[in-house]
């Protein structure tokens, strides 16, 4: 018996748009994680301003979490798990910015924009997710 995912191929333009969106997210998140691994003074100063103190250990831990989630997202068999974990990570960033009263559209909703790119890119390139979340006209 065939499933919906086997009979509904992803078109080439949708596949490439999904790869582009996912690639942008992957590059950004790897850069974000790498900067936290160093951690440069701007990272610890920003963490202090957000209210987490200027702990290099916490910055490195967040960098490792970010990179692990991003690698899981970039590998096709674990991409949905990675997307779920990245959504949680970005939700925590949004909550942190909301707590200190950061600007709405540039700081608080940046995690939401990135989350839309995570799930949009995955939905465009993964037919299994399309079968799970079918959008109809």
C-alpha positions as CSV (number, residue, x, y, z in Angstrom):
1,X,0.0,0.0,0.0
2,X,1.4,3.4,-0.9
3,X,1.4,6.3,1.4
4,X,0.7,10.0,0.7
5,X,4.4,10.8,1.1
6,X,5.3,8.3,-1.6
7,X,2.8,9.6,-4.1
8,X,3.4,13.4,-3.5
9,X,6.8,14.3,-4.8
10,X,8.3,17.7,-4.0
11,X,8.6,20.0,-7.0
12,X,12.1,21.2,-7.9
13,X,11.4,24.9,-7.2
14,X,9.9,24.0,-3.8
15,X,12.8,21.7,-3.0
16,X,15.4,24.4,-3.9
17,X,13.5,27.1,-2.0
18,X,13.4,24.8,1.0
19,X,17.1,24.1,0.8
20,X,17.8,27.8,0.5
21,X,15.7,28.7,3.6
22,X,17.2,25.8,5.6
23,X,20.7,26.7,4.4
24,X,20.3,30.3,5.7
25,X,19.0,29.1,9.0
26,X,21.9,26.5,9.3
27,X,24.5,29.1,8.5
28,X,23.1,31.7,10.9
29,X,22.7,29.2,13.7
30,X,26.2,27.7,13.2
31,X,27.7,31.2,13.3
32,X,25.7,32.0,16.4
33,X,26.9,28.8,18.1
34,X,30.5,29.4,17.1
35,X,30.5,33.0,18.5
36,X,29.2,31.7,21.8
37,X,31.9,29.0,21.9
38,X,34.7,31.5,21.8
39,X,33.0,33.6,23.8
40,X,33.9,37.1,22.8
41,X,33.2,40.0,25.2
42,X,30.2,41.1,23.1
43,X,28.6,37.7,23.9
44,X,29.1,37.9,27.6
45,X,28.2,41.5,27.8
46,X,24.9,40.8,25.9
47,X,24.1,37.9,28.2
48,X,24.7,40.1,31.2
49,X,22.3,42.8,29.7
50,X,19.7,40.1,29.2
51,X,20.0,39.1,32.8
52,X,22.0,35.8,32.7
53,X,25.3,37.2,34.0
54,X,28.5,37.2,32.1
55,X,29.3,33.5,32.4
56,X,31.6,32.1,29.8
57,X,30.5,28.6,30.8
58,X,26.9,29.4,30.1
59,X,27.8,31.0,26.8
60,X,29.8,27.9,25.7
61,X,26.9,25.6,26.8
62,X,24.4,27.6,24.8
63,X,26.8,27.5,21.8
64,X,27.1,23.7,22.1
65,X,23.3,23.4,22.3
66,X,22.8,25.6,19.3
67,X,25.3,23.7,17.2
68,X,23.9,20.3,18.2
69,X,20.4,21.3,17.4
70,X,21.5,22.8,14.1
71,X,23.4,19.7,13.1
72,X,20.4,17.6,13.9
73,X,18.3,19.9,11.7
74,X,20.7,19.7,8.8
75,X,20.8,15.9,8.7
76,X,17.7,14.6,6.8
77,X,16.8,11.6,9.0
78,X,16.9,13.8,12.1
79,X,15.7,17.1,10.6
80,X,12.3,17.1,12.3
81,X,13.8,16.5,15.7
82,X,16.3,19.3,15.0
83,X,13.5,21.6,14.0
84,X,11.6,20.9,17.2
85,X,14.7,21.5,19.3
86,X,15.6,24.7,17.4
87,X,12.0,25.9,18.0
88,X,12.5,25.5,21.7
89,X,15.8,27.2,21.6
90,X,14.4,30.2,19.7
91,X,11.4,30.3,22.0
92,X,13.7,30.7,24.9
93,X,15.5,33.6,23.2
94,X,12.2,35.2,22.5
95,X,11.1,34.8,26.1
96,X,14.4,36.3,27.3
97,X,14.0,39.4,25.1
98,X,10.3,39.8,26.1
99,X,11.3,39.7,29.8
100,X,13.7,42.6,29.5
101,X,11.4,44.7,27.2
102,X,13.5,44.5,24.0
103,X,11.9,46.0,20.8
104,X,9.2,43.8,19.4
105,X,9.8,43.5,15.7
106,X,13.6,43.5,15.7
107,X,14.5,41.5,18.9
108,X,11.5,39.6,20.3
109,X,10.1,38.4,17.0
110,X,13.5,37.6,15.5
111,X,13.2,34.1,16.9
112,X,9.7,33.8,15.4
113,X,11.0,34.8,12.0
114,X,13.8,32.3,12.2
115,X,11.4,29.6,13.4
116,X,9.2,30.3,10.3
117,X,12.3,29.8,8.2
118,X,13.1,26.6,10.0
119,X,9.7,25.0,9.5
120,X,9.0,26.6,6.1
121,X,12.3,25.3,4.7
122,X,11.7,21.9,6.1
123,X,8.1,21.7,4.9
124,X,9.2,22.8,1.4
125,X,12.0,20.1,1.1
126,X,10.5,17.2,3.1
127,X,7.6,15.3,1.7
128,X,7.1,13.4,4.9
129,X,6.4,16.6,6.7
130,X,4.1,17.7,3.9
131,X,2.1,14.5,4.4
132,X,1.9,15.2,8.1
133,X,0.9,18.9,7.6
134,X,-1.0,19.1,4.3
135,X,-1.9,22.6,3.3
136,X,-4.7,22.6,0.8
137,X,-5.9,25.3,-1.5
